[in-house]
Amino acid sequence: MPPSSPSHSKAANSAAASALCAAAVVCVLTCCAKEESFEAESFIESLISRPDRRVVTRVPEGKEIKPGSITPVSGKNSHAGMRSSLLMPPGSEVTFNIPEDVGQATYLRFATGVDNTSYTGGEGAEVRFILLLREEAIFHSNVPYNEGLPKSHRRWEEGEVSIAGGGQLTLRVEADGEGVEEVKSGFAELSVIKKMRRVRARSTPEEPNVVMIVLDTLRADRLGTYGNTQDLSPGLDALGNRGVVFERAFAASPWTWPSTASLLTSLSPPQHGIVGSKSSFLVEELHTLAEVFLQHGVTTAAFSANPLICAERNFDQGFEGFFEHVQEDANSILPQATQWLRENSENRFFLYLHLLDTHTPYQPAPVMMERFCNEPPAGYSEQMTYSLLRAHLNGELEDTTKLDEFVDYYSELYSAEVATLDAKLSSFFATLSAMGLDDRTVIAVTSDHGEEFMEHTMLGHGRQFFSESMQVPLIMLGPGIPAGERIKARVENRYLAPTLLAAANLAAPESMPFVNLLETTEQSNPEERTIFFTTSLGRWPNGPMEHRDKILQIHGCLKERWLYMWAPTQNHLESEQHQLFDLYSDTEGRDNVATRNVVRMAALKEEIIGWLEAGAETRVDAFTDQALAEELMRGLGYIGEAQKQPKK
């Protein structure tokens, strides 16, 4: 080959240089894109729950410093809602010893506030909150509590201070004005956190995105993939055909708070403690699925229609965006979730959707009502249906014909609502595919609990542990997940969190029980393995007449052929109650054989007691405003007379 001419060589060199320069620019841009970072936080501890670290140096006579809750403005309120707090009456002081080796990026996050019951002072009445570190003031706020202060001015005063270098941390509360003796004040949160930079991750088939969808109140047997023949759910059925269907998945509880907390933490209700109005706050000490994703640079967001799953109850842990759409239906939420996906599709993401469409009040699309509902019976209404049920439970309804007709129609409305939701989800899944996300996104669909339609005397949920309440859908698909597989062994859907982490090739934290449901076999999950349930909203419809309409704490378990339910002695129950069903010979759970299997029943009861005690040993108790919690629960019909708002 002849040597190149000088001009040709220069041109070649120039072209090569230009190419290298262009490649360098591309490389720089690509690297910059890959190196996009954000500030993440790691929770270390809350000083509220550390009495061993607390030294009370001053407190007024007859008063005490203790954990509790403060609500500057009653009702759901973003800037002044209920928070777990260290209650400190004016005139009190407490110190904490912060280790000297805490890093430079360690901070104390808190808020100061006065409870709504304390706004009774005159003009100029105020509470002063002071923080000192190593005897130097690092924070000071004055919070007025005069009676005439507008509600818009009653709020939390947020604070965040560096505690690098440690030393003695002093919290002090002082006050002036009339009624100071009755002021309820304190520091909320008191979380020690560490800040760090994280690189914004990008998804690949090996490190996929995750979309987790909780369809509130959806029982498994209304889906075709679980045996229903009405063609209610072609979209979800197709999803099951593309992935793995868990044929016998059970929720942790028959109602939202305990079950959803289990879904997000993988812990049982006795372990996480979210079990009722007295304990309905997801404490910072718990590691949530979203927090784990965020720590690995995954972009996180949640859209929740259920008012119980809200930031005020700390369910927003780990979510960079937490969007509350109280009792809105999927038509409102899914377009916004889709827009979020479009804006974040270049990032690796974790998206959590909690949809409320299959929860009462039922408002199915007219076309679905026409397909799946008969004409409503004369005089039908949801309220009348529940009135007839109460009369039936109280022995005041001799002829149940009308009640049966109403319940049948009520169930048809539910089926039509399932079909309506399925159509909305089908469109959402099609959009995901059109965005090119299928090969790098894991999708999981499940429910927090099912719904009863008098299969065992009751309506609604939260009441009992039969399959209509506890058996929920669980479908997974995506890269690395086999298509068309069906797992027949019993599983608990609370293990979905570590399973999703495994599917995303991320490690679960030590605090999260590690069970990979995708590795489930008949050998790993034998029938002998006990599955436990609990509810603080239980009913005992077949018990003594005087107890049938009482709210009870009920525990239960499923083991081998046995389904056992136990109501311990409590305020509304003078003697404990038991139900035991042999599901091998009595698949629908109609024949209570407790008195014929006393030894078996006693053994199962002891297992439940051990489960409750083991959970209590590691639980971090939360302190919440019971009245506000009950207000939220009443809005969904869990307690008292249902005052349900139509879905928007």
C-alpha positions as CSV (number, residue, x, y, z in Angstrom):
1,M,0.0,0.0,0.0
2,P,1.5,3.4,-1.0
3,P,2.2,5.9,1.8
4,S,-0.5,8.5,2.4
5,S,0.1,12.0,1.1
6,P,0.7,14.7,3.7
7,S,-2.6,16.4,3.0
8,H,-4.5,13.1,3.3
9,S,-2.7,12.3,6.5
10,K,-3.6,15.7,8.0
11,A,-7.2,15.3,7.0
12,A,-7.3,11.9,8.5
13,N,-5.7,13.2,11.7
14,S,-8.1,16.1,11.8
15,A,-11.1,13.8,11.3
16,A,-9.8,11.4,13.9
17,A,-9.3,14.3,16.3
18,S,-12.8,15.6,15.6
19,A,-14.2,12.1,16.2
20,L,-12.3,11.8,19.4
21,C,-13.5,15.2,20.5
22,A,-17.1,14.3,19.7
23,A,-16.7,11.0,21.5
24,A,-15.3,12.8,24.5
25,V,-18.2,15.2,24.5
26,V,-20.7,12.3,24.3
27,C,-18.8,10.5,27.0
28,V,-18.8,13.6,29.2
29,L,-22.5,14.1,28.6
30,T,-23.3,10.5,29.2
31,C,-21.1,10.4,32.3
32,C,-22.8,13.6,33.6
33,A,-26.2,12.0,32.9
34,K,-25.2,8.9,34.8
35,E,-23.7,10.9,37.6
36,E,-26.8,13.0,38.3
37,S,-27.1,12.9,42.1
38,F,-29.5,13.8,44.8
39,E,-29.4,14.1,48.6
40,A,-30.7,11.1,50.4
41,E,-31.2,10.5,54.1
42,S,-30.6,7.6,56.4
43,F,-32.6,7.4,59.6
44,I,-30.5,6.5,62.7
45,E,-32.9,6.8,65.6
46,S,-35.7,8.8,67.2
47,L,-34.9,10.3,70.6
48,I,-38.6,10.0,71.5
49,S,-38.4,6.3,71.7
50,R,-35.1,6.2,73.7
51,P,-36.0,6.7,77.4
52,D,-32.7,5.1,78.3
53,R,-30.9,8.1,76.7
54,R,-33.1,10.7,78.3
55,V,-32.2,12.5,81.5
56,V,-34.9,14.7,83.0
57,T,-33.2,17.7,84.7
58,R,-36.3,19.8,85.4
59,V,-40.1,19.2,85.4
60,P,-42.9,21.0,87.3
61,E,-44.4,19.2,90.2
62,G,-47.2,16.7,89.2
63,K,-46.1,16.8,85.6
64,E,-44.0,14.4,83.5
65,I,-42.0,14.2,80.3
66,K,-43.3,11.3,78.2
67,P,-44.0,10.2,74.6
68,G,-47.4,11.1,73.2
69,S,-48.9,13.0,70.4
70,I,-49.7,16.7,69.6
71,T,-52.1,18.0,67.1
72,P,-52.0,21.8,66.6
73,V,-55.2,21.8,64.5
74,S,-57.6,18.9,64.7
75,G,-58.6,17.2,61.5
76,K,-56.5,16.3,58.5
77,N,-54.1,19.2,58.1
78,S,-50.7,19.1,56.3
79,H,-49.1,21.9,58.3
80,A,-50.6,21.2,61.7
81,G,-51.6,17.6,61.8
82,M,-51.0,15.0,64.5
83,R,-47.4,14.0,65.2
84,S,-45.7,11.6,67.6
85,S,-44.0,13.9,70.2
86,L,-42.0,14.0,73.3
87,L,-44.5,15.8,75.6
88,M,-42.7,18.5,77.7
89,P,-44.8,20.8,79.9
90,P,-43.6,24.4,80.2
91,G,-40.9,24.7,82.8
92,S,-39.3,21.3,81.9
93,E,-35.9,20.4,80.6
94,V,-34.4,17.1,79.4
95,T,-30.9,16.2,78.1
96,F,-29.5,13.6,75.8
97,N,-25.9,12.5,75.4
98,I,-25.0,12.5,71.7
99,P,-21.9,10.3,71.0
100,E,-18.9,12.4,70.0
101,D,-18.1,10.2,67.0
102,V,-21.3,11.2,65.0
103,G,-20.3,12.3,61.5
104,Q,-20.3,15.8,60.0
105,A,-23.5,15.0,58.0
106,T,-25.5,14.0,61.1
107,Y,-28.6,16.2,61.9
108,L,-31.4,16.3,64.3
109,R,-34.8,17.0,62.7
110,F,-37.7,18.0,64.8
111,A,-40.7,20.3,65.1
112,T,-42.1,22.3,68.0
113,G,-45.8,22.8,68.7
114,V,-48.7,23.2,71.0
115,D,-51.8,21.0,71.0
116,N,-55.2,22.4,69.8
117,T,-56.6,21.9,73.3
118,S,-54.1,24.4,74.7
119,Y,-55.0,27.5,72.7
120,T,-56.8,29.1,75.7
121,G,-54.3,31.8,76.7
122,G,-54.7,35.6,76.5
123,E,-52.9,38.1,74.4
124,G,-49.1,37.5,74.5
125,A,-49.3,34.0,75.8
126,E,-46.5,31.9,74.2
127,V,-44.4,28.8,74.7
128,R,-40.6,29.1,74.1
129,F,-38.7,26.1,72.8
130,I,-34.9,26.1,73.1
131,L,-32.2,23.6,72.0
132,L,-28.7,23.7,73.2
133,L,-25.7,21.6,72.1
134,R,-22.7,21.6,74.4
135,E,-24.4,24.4,76.3
136,E,-24.6,26.7,73.2
137,A,-28.1,27.7,71.9
138,I,-28.6,26.2,68.4
139,F,-32.4,26.7,68.0
140,H,-35.1,28.9,69.5
141,S,-38.8,29.4,68.6
142,N,-41.7,31.1,70.2
143,V,-45.1,29.5,69.7
144,P,-48.2,31.6,70.7
145,Y,-51.1,29.9,72.3
146,N,-53.6,32.7,72.7
147,E,-57.2,31.8,72.2
148,G,-57.8,34.3,69.4
149,L,-54.9,33.0,67.2
150,P,-56.4,32.0,63.8
151,K,-56.2,28.3,62.9
152,S,-54.1,29.2,59.9
153,H,-51.4,30.4,62.3
154,R,-51.5,27.4,64.5
155,R,-48.8,25.2,63.1
156,W,-45.6,23.2,63.7
157,E,-42.4,25.1,63.8
158,E,-40.0,23.0,61.8
159,G,-36.3,22.7,62.8
160,E,-33.1,20.9,61.7
161,V,-29.8,21.4,63.3
162,S,-26.3,19.8,62.9
163,I,-25.2,17.6,65.8
164,A,-21.8,16.9,64.4
165,G,-19.3,16.3,67.2
166,G,-21.9,15.2,69.6
167,G,-22.0,16.2,73.3
168,Q,-24.9,17.1,75.6
169,L,-28.1,18.0,73.8
170,T,-30.6,20.0,76.0
171,L,-34.3,20.5,75.2
172,R,-36.0,23.2,77.2
173,V,-39.6,24.5,77.3
174,E,-40.6,27.7,78.9
175,A,-43.9,29.7,78.8
176,D,-45.6,32.9,79.9
177,G,-49.3,33.6,80.1
178,E,-52.5,32.4,81.8
179,G,-53.3,28.7,81.7
180,V,-49.7,27.8,81.3
181,E,-50.2,24.9,83.7
182,E,-52.5,23.1,81.3
183,V,-50.5,23.7,78.1
184,K,-49.7,20.5,76.2
185,S,-46.5,21.2,74.3
186,G,-43.5,19.3,73.1
187,F,-41.0,18.4,70.4
188,A,-42.1,16.2,67.5
189,E,-40.1,13.6,65.5
190,L,-36.7,14.2,67.2
191,S,-35.1,12.1,64.4
192,V,-31.3,11.7,64.2
193,I,-30.6,11.4,60.4
194,K,-27.5,11.2,58.3
195,K,-27.4,12.9,54.9
196,M,-25.5,11.6,51.9
197,R,-25.3,12.0,48.2
198,R,-26.6,9.3,46.0
199,V,-26.2,8.8,42.2
200,R,-29.6,8.7,40.4
201,A,-29.8,5.2,39.1
202,R,-30.8,4.1,35.6
203,S,-32.8,0.9,34.9
204,T,-31.7,-2.1,32.9
205,P,-33.3,-5.6,32.5
206,E,-30.8,-6.7,35.2
207,E,-31.6,-3.7,37.5
208,P,-35.2,-3.1,36.7
209,N,-37.8,-0.5,37.7
210,V,-40.6,-1.7,40.0
211,V,-44.3,-0.8,39.9
212,M,-46.3,-2.1,43.0
213,I,-50.0,-1.8,42.8
214,V,-52.3,-2.4,45.8
215,L,-56.0,-2.7,44.7
216,D,-57.8,-2.0,48.0
217,T,-60.5,-4.5,49.0
218,L,-60.0,-6.8,46.0
219,R,-60.7,-10.5,46.9
220,A,-58.9,-13.1,44.7
221,D,-62.0,-15.0,43.6
222,R,-63.4,-12.2,41.5
223,L,-60.5,-12.5,39.0
224,G,-60.6,-14.9,36.1
225,T,-57.0,-16.0,36.8
226,Y,-58.3,-17.2,40.2
227,G,-61.3,-19.2,38.7
228,N,-64.0,-16.6,38.3
229,T,-66.0,-17.2,35.1
230,Q,-67.8,-13.9,34.6
231,D,-65.0,-12.3,32.5
232,L,-64.6,-9.4,35.0
233,S,-60.9,-9.0,34.7
234,P,-59.4,-9.7,31.2
235,G,-56.6,-7.2,31.8
236,L,-55.4,-8.6,35.1
237,D,-55.9,-12.1,33.7
238,A,-53.6,-11.3,30.8
239,L,-51.1,-9.9,33.2
240,G,-51.1,-13.2,35.1
241,N,-50.5,-15.1,31.9
242,R,-47.4,-13.1,31.3
243,G,-46.0,-13.7,34.7
244,V,-46.4,-15.6,38.0
245,V,-49.7,-16.1,39.8
246,F,-49.7,-17.1,43.4
247,E,-52.9,-19.1,43.8
248,R,-53.1,-18.9,47.6
249,A,-51.8,-15.6,48.8
250,F,-53.0,-14.3,52.2
251,A,-53.0,-10.8,53.6
252,A,-51.7,-10.1,57.1
253,S,-55.0,-8.6,58.3
254,P,-58.5,-8.0,56.9
255,W,-58.2,-4.3,56.9
256,T,-56.0,-1.5,55.5
257,W,-53.7,-0.1,58.2
258,P,-52.1,-3.3,59.5
259,S,-52.1,-5.1,56.1
260,T,-50.5,-2.2,54.2
261,A,-47.9,-1.6,56.9
262,S,-47.0,-5.3,56.5
263,L,-46.8,-4.9,52.7
264,L,-44.4,-2.0,53.0
265,T,-42.1,-3.4,55.7
266,S,-42.6,-7.2,55.4
267,L,-43.2,-7.3,59.2
268,S,-46.2,-8.9,60.9
269,P,-48.8,-6.6,62.6
270,P,-47.4,-7.4,66.1
271,Q,-44.0,-6.4,64.9
272,H,-44.8,-3.1,63.3
273,G,-47.6,-2.2,65.7
274,I,-50.0,-0.6,63.2
275,V,-53.1,-2.4,64.6
276,G,-55.8,0.2,65.4
277,S,-56.7,3.8,66.3
278,K,-54.4,3.8,69.3
279,S,-51.5,2.7,67.1
280,S,-51.7,3.9,63.5
281,F,-48.4,5.6,62.9
282,L,-45.6,4.0,60.8
283,V,-42.6,4.8,63.1
284,E,-39.3,6.0,61.6
285,E,-37.5,3.1,63.1
286,L,-39.1,0.7,60.5
287,H,-37.4,0.2,57.2
288,T,-39.9,0.5,54.3
289,L,-39.5,-0.8,50.8
290,A,-39.4,2.7,49.4
291,E,-36.5,3.7,51.8
292,V,-34.4,0.8,50.6
293,F,-35.0,1.7,47.0
294,L,-34.2,5.4,47.6
295,Q,-30.9,4.4,49.4
296,H,-29.9,2.7,46.2
297,G,-30.5,5.8,44.0
298,V,-33.9,4.7,42.8
299,T,-36.4,7.5,42.2
300,T,-39.5,6.9,44.3
301,A,-43.2,8.0,44.2
302,A,-46.5,7.0,45.6
303,F,-50.1,7.8,44.7
304,S,-52.7,6.9,47.4
305,A,-56.5,7.1,47.2
306,N,-57.0,5.6,50.6
307,P,-57.1,8.3,53.3
308,L,-55.5,5.9,55.8
309,I,-52.4,5.6,53.7
310,C,-51.2,9.2,54.1
311,A,-48.2,11.2,55.0
312,E,-49.8,12.3,58.3
313,R,-49.5,8.6,59.4
314,N,-45.9,8.5,58.1
315,F,-46.6,6.2,55.2
316,D,-44.6,8.5,53.0
317,Q,-41.3,7.2,54.4
318,G,-38.8,6.8,51.5
319,F,-41.0,8.4,48.9
320,E,-39.6,11.5,47.2
321,G,-43.1,12.3,46.0
322,F,-46.2,11.2,47.9
323,F,-49.4,12.2,46.3
324,E,-52.6,11.9,48.2
325,H,-55.9,11.7,46.2
326,V,-58.3,11.0,49.0
327,Q,-61.1,8.7,47.7
328,E,-60.5,9.6,44.1
329,D,-60.9,6.8,41.6
330,A,-58.4,5.4,39.1
331,N,-59.6,7.7,36.3
332,S,-58.1,10.6,38.3
333,I,-55.0,8.9,39.6
334,L,-53.7,6.8,36.7
335,P,-53.2,9.7,34.3
336,Q,-51.2,11.6,36.9
337,A,-49.1,8.5,37.6
338,T,-48.6,8.0,33.9
339,Q,-47.3,11.6,33.6
340,W,-44.9,11.0,36.5
341,L,-43.6,7.9,34.6
342,R,-43.1,9.9,31.5
343,E,-41.1,12.5,33.5
344,N,-39.0,9.9,35.2
345,S,-38.7,7.1,32.6
346,E,-35.0,7.9,32.1
347,N,-34.4,7.2,35.8
348,R,-34.7,3.9,37.6
349,F,-37.9,4.2,39.6
350,F,-40.2,2.6,42.2
351,L,-43.8,3.5,41.8
352,Y,-46.4,2.6,44.4
353,L,-50.1,2.9,43.6
354,H,-52.8,2.4,46.2
355,L,-56.2,2.4,44.4
356,L,-59.6,2.5,46.1
357,D,-62.0,1.7,43.3
358,T,-63.1,-1.7,44.7
359,H,-63.9,-0.2,48.1
360,T,-67.3,1.1,48.9
361,P,-69.2,3.2,47.9
362,Y,-69.5,1.3,44.6
363,Q,-69.7,3.5,41.5
364,P,-69.1,1.2,38.5
365,A,-69.2,2.4,35.0
366,P,-72.8,2.2,33.5
367,V,-71.6,-0.2,30.8
368,M,-70.3,-2.6,33.5
369,M,-73.4,-2.3,35.5
370,E,-75.4,-3.2,32.5
371,R,-73.2,-6.3,31.9
372,F,-72.9,-7.6,35.4
373,C,-75.8,-6.3,37.5
374,N,-79.5,-7.1,37.6
375,E,-82.1,-4.4,38.3
376,P,-81.8,-3.2,41.9
377,P,-84.3,-4.8,44.3
378,A,-87.2,-2.5,45.4
379,G,-86.1,-0.3,48.3
380,Y,-82.4,-1.2,47.9
381,S,-79.7,1.1,49.4
382,E,-76.4,0.4,51.0
383,Q,-77.6,1.9,54.2
384,M,-80.7,-0.3,54.2
385,T,-78.6,-3.4,53.5
386,Y,-76.6,-2.7,56.7
387,S,-79.7,-1.9,58.7
388,L,-81.2,-5.2,57.8
389,L,-77.9,-7.0,58.7
390,R,-77.9,-5.4,62.1
391,A,-81.5,-6.5,62.7
392,H,-80.5,-10.0,61.6
393,L,-77.5,-10.1,64.0
394,N,-79.8,-8.9,66.8
395,G,-82.3,-11.6,66.2
396,E,-84.9,-9.0,65.1
397,L,-85.3,-10.2,61.4
398,E,-87.4,-13.4,61.0
399,D,-87.5,-13.3,57.2
400,T,-84.1,-12.7,55.5
401,T,-85.4,-12.7,51.9
402,K,-85.0,-9.0,51.4
403,L,-81.6,-9.0,53.1
404,D,-80.4,-11.8,50.8
405,E,-81.7,-9.9,47.7
406,F,-80.0,-6.7,48.8
407,V,-76.7,-8.5,49.5
408,D,-76.8,-10.3,46.1
409,Y,-77.2,-7.0,44.3
410,Y,-74.5,-5.4,46.5
411,S,-72.2,-8.2,45.4
412,E,-73.1,-7.6,41.8
413,L,-72.1,-3.9,42.2
414,Y,-68.8,-5.0,43.6
415,S,-68.2,-7.3,40.5
416,A,-69.1,-4.4,38.2
417,E,-66.6,-2.2,40.1
418,V,-63.9,-4.9,39.6
419,A,-64.6,-4.9,35.9
420,T,-64.5,-1.1,35.8
421,L,-61.2,-1.0,37.5
422,D,-59.7,-3.7,35.3
423,A,-60.5,-1.7,32.2
424,K,-58.7,1.3,33.6
425,L,-55.7,-0.8,34.6
426,S,-55.6,-2.4,31.1
427,S,-55.1,1.1,29.6
428,F,-52.4,1.9,32.1
429,F,-50.5,-1.3,31.4
430,A,-50.8,-0.7,27.6
431,T,-49.2,2.8,28.2
432,L,-46.3,1.2,30.1
433,S,-45.7,-1.1,27.1
434,A,-45.9,1.8,24.7
435,M,-43.3,3.6,26.7
436,G,-40.9,0.7,26.1
437,L,-40.7,-0.2,29.8
438,D,-41.7,-3.9,29.7
439,D,-38.2,-5.3,29.4
440,R,-36.9,-3.3,32.4
441,T,-39.9,-3.1,34.7
442,V,-41.2,-5.5,37.3
443,I,-44.9,-5.2,38.0
444,A,-46.6,-6.6,41.1
445,V,-50.3,-6.5,41.8
446,T,-51.9,-7.4,45.1
447,S,-54.5,-6.3,47.6
448,D,-54.6,-5.3,51.3
449,H,-57.6,-7.5,52.0
450,G,-60.8,-8.9,50.5
451,E,-64.5,-8.3,51.1
452,E,-67.4,-10.2,52.7
453,F,-70.9,-10.6,51.3
454,M,-72.5,-12.6,54.1
455,E,-70.7,-15.8,53.1
456,H,-70.2,-16.0,56.9
457,T,-72.9,-13.7,58.1
458,M,-71.0,-10.4,57.9
459,L,-70.6,-7.6,55.3
460,G,-67.5,-5.6,54.6
461,H,-64.0,-6.3,55.9
462,G,-61.9,-6.2,59.0
463,R,-64.3,-8.6,60.7
464,Q,-63.2,-12.2,60.2
465,F,-60.5,-14.5,58.7
466,F,-62.3,-16.5,56.1
467,S,-61.0,-16.7,52.5
468,E,-63.3,-13.9,51.2
469,S,-61.5,-11.6,53.6
470,M,-57.9,-12.9,53.6
471,Q,-57.2,-14.5,50.2
472,V,-56.0,-11.8,47.8
473,P,-54.5,-11.6,44.3
474,L,-50.8,-11.7,43.9
475,I,-49.4,-11.4,40.4
476,M,-45.8,-10.6,39.4
477,L,-44.2,-10.2,36.0
478,G,-41.2,-8.6,34.4
479,P,-37.5,-9.4,33.5
480,G,-36.3,-12.5,35.2
481,I,-39.8,-13.6,36.2
482,P,-41.1,-16.8,34.4
483,A,-44.2,-16.3,32.3
484,G,-47.3,-18.5,32.8
485,E,-46.1,-20.0,36.1
486,R,-48.6,-20.7,38.9
487,I,-47.4,-21.3,42.5
488,K,-49.9,-23.3,44.5
489,A,-48.3,-23.2,47.9
490,R,-49.7,-20.9,50.6
491,V,-47.8,-17.6,50.8
492,E,-48.1,-14.4,52.8
493,N,-48.2,-11.3,50.6
494,R,-46.3,-9.3,53.3
495,Y,-43.2,-10.9,51.8
496,L,-43.7,-9.1,48.6
497,A,-41.3,-6.3,49.7
498,P,-38.2,-8.5,50.0
499,T,-39.3,-10.4,46.8
500,L,-39.4,-7.2,44.8
501,L,-35.9,-6.2,46.1
502,A,-34.6,-9.6,45.0
503,A,-36.3,-9.2,41.6
504,A,-34.5,-5.8,41.4
505,N,-31.2,-7.3,42.4
506,L,-31.0,-5.3,45.6
507,A,-30.4,-6.6,49.2
508,A,-33.0,-6.3,51.8
509,P,-32.0,-4.7,55.1
510,E,-31.5,-6.9,58.2
511,S,-34.7,-5.6,59.8
512,M,-36.8,-6.9,56.9
513,P,-37.5,-10.7,57.0
514,F,-36.1,-12.1,53.8
515,V,-38.4,-14.5,52.0
516,N,-38.3,-14.5,48.2
517,L,-41.8,-15.6,47.1
518,L,-40.5,-16.4,43.6
519,E,-38.5,-19.2,45.1
520,T,-41.6,-20.7,46.8
521,T,-42.1,-24.4,46.5
522,E,-44.4,-27.0,48.2
523,Q,-41.3,-27.9,50.2
524,S,-40.4,-24.3,51.3
525,N,-44.0,-23.5,52.2
526,P,-45.6,-26.7,53.4
527,E,-49.1,-26.8,54.7
528,E,-47.6,-27.3,58.2
529,R,-46.2,-23.7,58.1
530,T,-48.4,-21.4,60.2
531,I,-49.9,-18.2,58.7
532,F,-51.1,-15.8,61.4
533,F,-53.8,-13.1,61.2
534,T,-55.1,-10.3,63.5
535,T,-57.7,-7.6,63.6
536,S,-58.8,-5.0,66.1
537,L,-62.1,-4.5,64.2
538,G,-63.3,-8.1,64.6
539,R,-66.9,-9.4,64.9
540,W,-68.2,-12.6,66.4
541,P,-71.6,-13.0,64.6
542,N,-72.2,-16.6,65.8
543,G,-71.4,-15.8,69.4
544,P,-73.6,-14.7,72.3
545,M,-76.3,-12.4,71.1
546,E,-75.1,-9.5,73.3
547,H,-71.7,-9.6,71.6
548,R,-72.6,-9.8,68.0
549,D,-72.4,-6.1,67.2
550,K,-69.4,-5.4,69.4
551,I,-66.0,-4.6,68.0
552,L,-63.5,-7.2,69.2
553,Q,-59.8,-7.9,69.0
554,I,-59.5,-11.3,67.2
555,H,-56.5,-13.3,66.3
556,G,-56.2,-16.4,64.1
557,C,-54.1,-18.7,62.1
558,L,-54.1,-21.1,59.2
559,K,-52.1,-24.4,59.6
560,E,-52.4,-27.6,57.7
561,R,-56.1,-28.3,57.4
562,W,-57.1,-26.0,60.2
563,L,-58.4,-22.4,60.3
564,Y,-58.6,-21.2,63.9
565,M,-60.0,-17.9,65.3
566,W,-59.7,-16.8,68.9
567,A,-61.3,-13.8,70.6
568,P,-59.6,-13.3,74.0
569,T,-61.4,-12.0,77.0
570,Q,-61.7,-8.2,76.6
571,N,-63.9,-5.2,77.4
572,H,-66.9,-6.4,75.4
573,L,-66.4,-10.1,75.9
574,E,-66.5,-11.7,79.4
575,S,-65.3,-15.2,78.2
576,E,-63.0,-16.0,75.3
577,Q,-64.5,-17.4,72.1
578,H,-63.1,-20.0,69.7
579,Q,-63.8,-21.2,66.2
580,L,-62.0,-24.1,64.4
581,F,-62.6,-25.3,60.9
582,D,-61.3,-28.3,59.1
583,L,-60.8,-26.9,55.6
584,Y,-59.9,-30.2,54.0
585,S,-63.4,-31.7,54.7
586,D,-65.2,-28.4,55.1
587,T,-63.7,-26.1,52.4
588,E,-66.1,-23.2,53.0
589,G,-65.7,-23.2,56.8
590,R,-69.2,-23.9,57.9
591,D,-68.8,-26.4,60.7
592,N,-67.2,-25.1,63.9
593,V,-65.4,-28.2,65.3
594,A,-63.7,-26.4,68.2
595,T,-65.4,-28.4,71.0
596,R,-64.5,-31.7,69.2
597,N,-60.8,-30.8,68.9
598,V,-59.9,-29.2,72.2
599,V,-56.2,-30.3,72.2
600,R,-55.7,-29.0,68.6
601,M,-57.4,-25.8,69.4
602,A,-55.2,-25.2,72.5
603,A,-52.0,-25.9,70.6
604,L,-53.0,-23.3,67.9
605,K,-53.9,-20.8,70.6
606,E,-50.5,-21.2,72.2
607,E,-48.9,-20.6,68.8
608,I,-50.8,-17.4,68.4
609,I,-49.8,-16.2,71.9
610,G,-46.1,-16.9,71.1
611,W,-46.5,-15.0,67.8
612,L,-48.0,-12.0,69.6
613,E,-45.3,-12.0,72.3
614,A,-42.4,-12.3,69.8
615,G,-43.7,-9.3,67.9
616,A,-44.1,-7.2,71.0
617,E,-40.4,-7.9,72.0
618,T,-39.1,-6.0,69.0
619,R,-41.9,-3.5,68.3
620,V,-41.3,0.3,68.6
621,D,-44.6,1.7,69.9
622,A,-46.0,4.8,68.2
623,F,-48.1,7.4,70.0
624,T,-51.0,8.8,68.0
625,D,-54.1,10.9,68.3
626,Q,-56.8,8.2,68.7
627,A,-59.7,10.6,68.0
628,L,-58.2,11.6,64.6
629,A,-57.4,8.0,63.8
630,E,-61.0,7.1,64.5
631,E,-62.2,10.0,62.3
632,L,-60.3,8.5,59.4
633,M,-61.6,5.0,60.1
634,R,-65.2,6.2,60.4
635,G,-64.9,7.9,57.0
636,L,-64.3,4.4,55.5
637,G,-67.0,2.7,57.5
638,Y,-64.6,0.8,59.8
639,I,-66.2,2.0,63.0
640,G,-69.6,3.6,63.9
641,E,-72.1,4.6,61.3
642,A,-70.4,4.7,57.9
643,Q,-70.2,8.3,56.6
644,K,-68.6,7.4,53.3
645,Q,-67.9,10.1,50.8
646,P,-68.4,9.2,47.1
647,K,-65.3,8.5,45.2
648,K,-64.3,11.5,43.0
